[in-house]
Amino acid sequence: MRLHYHLLDVFTERQFGGNQLAVFPDPPPDLEATTMQQIAKELNLSETTFVFPPADPAADFRLRIFTPAAELPMAGHPTVGAAFLLARTGALGRIADAKTIVFQEGIGPITVTIRADESGEPKDVWMKQPIPQFLEIYEDRASIAAILSLTVSDLHVGAPIQVLSSGLPFLFVALNSLEAVQKVRLRLDVWAERLKGTKAENVFVTTTETVNKDSTVHSRMFAPALGISEDPATGSASGPLGVYLLKYGLARSGEMVSEQGFEMGRPSFVRIEVKRTGDEFTQVAIGGHCAYIGYGALVID
């Protein structure tokens, strides 16, 4: 069995930045989940994505998304990257200006819009996300600081340490400075004792001090339970991040940019758009650019 795939860098305008992604655009319809999981572990990227015909008649494609350790119900950079790849390979036909498609994912339908340049080449991709849920607040700030190898004084006093989820939960931790974010070293022993197996096991840290003057926040994400020691760009966390920043006064505008991956040598820029009426959030979307890297094939016995 020969399985063809493409490699992309997502949330970057240049190669060798952003978050790496493998997309298998035409796997056999009977490809087993165990094999897809083994392939994701073999490639050892943050995520590997398989594109199937949809079971839902309202969707255009079905995505199955795997980290090296688990299948995800949804994810940002695989959704954005898969849409970009389908547009680039002509699977969506010629795009005059913009085209909207629907992916069937584990949490339900996800609407994606691909915007093209004058030649019809995909320029950027936007993904609408479910409105995030605000979940548990962690009051034990000393434990969270210890997990991050920081002190309590590094934690932002104006924002709670809280779990938010648009389908995949993350623990959001606002820090006081860029220096504090850069100092973070995840203590796996303390993490395993306090967070493993909970909805807070994916840890997202952020600060309003940035490297790029056009960015809103500087971020990092750690997901050891998913086999991801650190993620260069996390689209599924970026929608909830935008809502978190607005709710707690860390951002003034609903249009934001989260820079991520700098500590890994893979600068990424995730654009975020959040709309609200009064205190109610009504729409959340994330988007960005992709860079094509190449293609290959796996030969499976």
ABEGO torsion letter per residue (X at the ends): XBBBBBBBBBGBABBGBEBBBBBBABBBAABBAAAAAAAAAAAGBABBBBBBBBABAABABBBBBBBAABBBABBAAAAAAAAAAAAAAGAAEBBAABBBBBBBBAAEBBBBBBBBBAAGBBABBBBBBBBBBBBBBBABAAAAAAAAGBBAAABBAABBBBBBBAGBBBBBBBBABAAAAAABBBBAAAAAAAABGBAAABBBBBBABBABAABABBBBBBBAAAGBABBABBAAAAAAAAAAAAAAGABABABBBBBBGAAAGBBBBBBBBBBBBEABBABBBBBEBBBBAEBBBBBBX
